[in-house]
Amino acid sequence: MFNTKVKVNTITDITLAQHKVWTIEGDRRGDVIDCLSGVLWVTQDGDLNDYVLDAGGKFWVTKRGTVVVQALQDGRFKYSLNEIKNHVEDNAQPIYRPFQRPVQRPVQPRVGNHLR
């Protein structure tokens, strides 16, 4: 796999007033949004989940297309280009928990419940 970003580790500090929106488009996979203050709502094209970040929370862009950040409270975040080297499209968000199959338990026969 090769790195698709031209500018590696470029950092932008962005401040948003409550309810204001910031967007970026293109193949942003590997970029990171690091919430420094406030509360941010983040979504990306191709991802059915929405993410809410408090101060200290991070969001990794894992899909091509538009990324939208909205301040639920006055907020500030750092946008880092390609902080994750050699990223792949299916990188999981830190809060993502992969589907786990239920444990298969052997069926126990019932004793004493016979029909006559």
Buried (B, 14 or more C-beta within 10 A) or exposed (E): EEEEBEEEEEEEEBBBEEEEEBEBEEEBBBBBBBBBBBBBBBBBEEBEEEBEBEBEBBBBBBBBBBBBBBBBEBBBBBBBBBBBEEBEEEBEBEEEEEEEEEEEEEEEEEEEEEEE
